[in-house]
Amino acid sequence: MRTYCFLFLIALEFDPLLSGAAPVLKPGASGEAVARAQILLDRARFSPGEIDGHFGPDLVTAVQGFRERHQLAAGKVIDAEVWEILNRDEGELLIPYTISEDDVSEPLTKIPAKVEEQAKLKRMGYETALEHMAEKFHASPALLRQWNKGKPFDRAGVEIRVPNITRDAPTVKAAKVVVSKSKRTVSAVAADGTLLAQYPATMGGPHDPLPIGSWKITVVQPNPVFWYNPERFWNADRDGPKVELPPGPNNPAGTVWMGLSKPHYGIHGSPDPGTVRRTESYGCIRLTNWDASDLAKMVRVGTPAILEE
């Protein structure tokens, strides 16, 4: 179900001295300093999407939001001012993690291409152990593999190196959620206007544009089932089956669904985090599973959702 991009493989060995460095980073850069910035921004809830060590469009958007939040001059660059704020977080960047019995106890699932075959599954689980570990630690599978050359991801007791992406529990609920079509982001905003979090998002397309307007969140549903109706998909066979797809991380709605008062629309997770913000959707707003789960902790039924240009 998920596609992996192996076009960008870099051998990153983290130097402890890097924590004191402040290299100026611009779009297109790559390497350990970029991965470090991605980890720190992820922990600050300015999500760069998958942590992959590359300064791509998702990191650009995260940097722009972070600069705005901290009242820095508008820009796309990670400079000394940005590093000064990021470096206030002194947590470790990479940490050892021992693969647990719980990690390997969930059966892997081969996701069929046809929806009628998907509907026969008990759960739309992870297809590989690497996919599971990569999503658990917000990293691209390619980079996680590169950090752990030769190590298996399907064996309990194996110690691997992973990004330290522990986010503090939200202390403030969002007064509203803002979905920006132009920025391709979803933001949680406090009652005083403070930007609490920003996530890259896929939203709509030429055939199913984002429904601009003011709506409300009507349900927050973890591990949703997905009701597939071909009549709601512009490129589907109208005579195709209407089926219920079981829950799981590879369910089309991912691991959480936040339904909107606009019928059939919602903010939800994704089975393919590497394509978030890079593709189009059928009108809904798609985040990575980890970002959708994080946002779900900050909203409640009735939270306003503002969808804007």
ChimeraX attribute file (.defattr): number of C-alpha atoms within 10 A of each C-alpha:
attribute: neighborCount
match mode: 1-to-1
recipient: residues
	/A:1	16
	/A:2	16
	/A:3	12
	/A:4	14
	/A:5	13
	/A:6	11
	/A:7	7
	/A:8	12
	/A:9	15
	/A:10	17
	/A:11	13
	/A:12	15
	/A:13	10
	/A:14	16
	/A:15	9
	/A:16	10
	/A:17	7
	/A:18	12
	/A:19	16
	/A:20	10
	/A:21	13
	/A:22	16
	/A:23	13
	/A:24	15
	/A:25	17
	/A:26	16
	/A:27	15
	/A:28	11
	/A:29	13
	/A:30	18
	/A:31	17
	/A:32	18
	/A:33	23
	/A:34	25
	/A:35	23
	/A:36	21
	/A:37	24
	/A:38	29
	/A:39	30
	/A:40	29
	/A:41	21
	/A:42	26
	/A:43	18
	/A:44	19
	/A:45	24
	/A:46	28
	/A:47	29
	/A:48	27
	/A:49	30
	/A:50	26
	/A:51	28
	/A:52	26
	/A:53	26
	/A:54	22
	/A:55	23
	/A:56	17
	/A:57	17
	/A:58	25
	/A:59	28
	/A:60	19
	/A:61	23
	/A:62	25
	/A:63	24
	/A:64	20
	/A:65	25
	/A:66	27
	/A:67	20
	/A:68	14
	/A:69	15
	/A:70	13
	/A:71	9
	/A:72	13
	/A:73	10
	/A:74	12
	/A:75	16
	/A:76	19
	/A:77	18
	/A:78	23
	/A:79	14
	/A:80	14
	/A:81	15
	/A:82	18
	/A:83	18
	/A:84	13
	/A:85	13
	/A:86	19
	/A:87	15
	/A:88	9
	/A:89	13
	/A:90	9
	/A:91	14
	/A:92	14
	/A:93	19
	/A:94	16
	/A:95	14
	/A:96	11
	/A:97	14
	/A:98	16
	/A:99	18
	/A:100	14
	/A:101	12
	/A:102	8
	/A:103	17
	/A:104	16
	/A:105	11
	/A:106	12
	/A:107	13
	/A:108	16
	/A:109	17
	/A:110	14
	/A:111	19
	/A:112	14
	/A:113	9
	/A:114	8
	/A:115	16
	/A:116	16
	/A:117	12
	/A:118	19
	/A:119	19
	/A:120	14
	/A:121	16
	/A:122	12
	/A:123	20
	/A:124	26
	/A:125	21
	/A:126	24
	/A:127	17
	/A:128	16
	/A:129	17
	/A:130	18
	/A:131	21
	/A:132	21
	/A:133	23
	/A:134	22
	/A:135	20
	/A:136	15
	/A:137	19
	/A:138	27
	/A:139	26
	/A:140	25
	/A:141	24
	/A:142	19
	/A:143	24
	/A:144	23
	/A:145	22
	/A:146	16
	/A:147	20
	/A:148	14
	/A:149	11
	/A:150	8
	/A:151	13
	/A:152	15
	/A:153	24
	/A:154	18
	/A:155	16
	/A:156	15
	/A:157	12
	/A:158	13
	/A:159	17
	/A:160	20
	/A:161	15
	/A:162	23
	/A:163	24
	/A:164	19
	/A:165	23
	/A:166	13
	/A:167	12
	/A:168	9
	/A:169	9
	/A:170	14
	/A:171	9
	/A:172	13
	/A:173	18
	/A:174	25
	/A:175	20
	/A:176	22
	/A:177	25
	/A:178	18
	/A:179	27
	/A:180	19
	/A:181	20
	/A:182	8
	/A:183	15
	/A:184	20
	/A:185	24
	/A:186	28
	/A:187	24
	/A:188	23
	/A:189	20
	/A:190	17
	/A:191	11
	/A:192	7
	/A:193	11
	/A:194	13
	/A:195	20
	/A:196	20
	/A:197	26
	/A:198	27
	/A:199	29
	/A:200	29
	/A:201	35
	/A:202	26
	/A:203	28
	/A:204	20
	/A:205	14
	/A:206	10
	/A:207	13
	/A:208	16
	/A:209	15
	/A:210	23
	/A:211	18
	/A:212	13
	/A:213	12
	/A:214	14
	/A:215	17
	/A:216	20
	/A:217	22
	/A:218	18
	/A:219	17
	/A:220	21
	/A:221	14
	/A:222	19
	/A:223	17
	/A:224	22
	/A:225	21
	/A:226	17
	/A:227	14
	/A:228	18
	/A:229	16
	/A:230	16
	/A:231	14
	/A:232	13
	/A:233	15
	/A:234	11
	/A:235	10
	/A:236	11
	/A:237	11
	/A:238	13
	/A:239	9
	/A:240	13
	/A:241	13
	/A:242	15
	/A:243	17
	/A:244	16
	/A:245	24
	/A:246	22
	/A:247	22
	/A:248	22
	/A:249	24
	/A:250	23
	/A:251	26
	/A:252	23
	/A:253	30
	/A:254	29
	/A:255	24
	/A:256	29
	/A:257	25
	/A:258	26
	/A:259	20
	/A:260	23
	/A:261	16
	/A:262	14
	/A:263	8
	/A:264	10
	/A:265	18
	/A:266	23
	/A:267	27
	/A:268	29
	/A:269	31
	/A:270	28
	/A:271	26
	/A:272	22
	/A:273	26
	/A:274	21
	/A:275	21
	/A:276	25
	/A:277	23
	/A:278	14
	/A:279	13
	/A:280	20
	/A:281	20
	/A:282	20
	/A:283	22
	/A:284	24
	/A:285	30
	/A:286	35
	/A:287	31
	/A:288	29
	/A:289	25
	/A:290	22
	/A:291	27
	/A:292	26
	/A:293	20
	/A:294	18
	/A:295	28
	/A:296	20
	/A:297	15
	/A:298	22
	/A:299	22
	/A:300	19
	/A:301	13
	/A:302	15
	/A:303	19
	/A:304	20
	/A:305	24
	/A:306	19
	/A:307	18
	/A:308	15
	/A:309	13
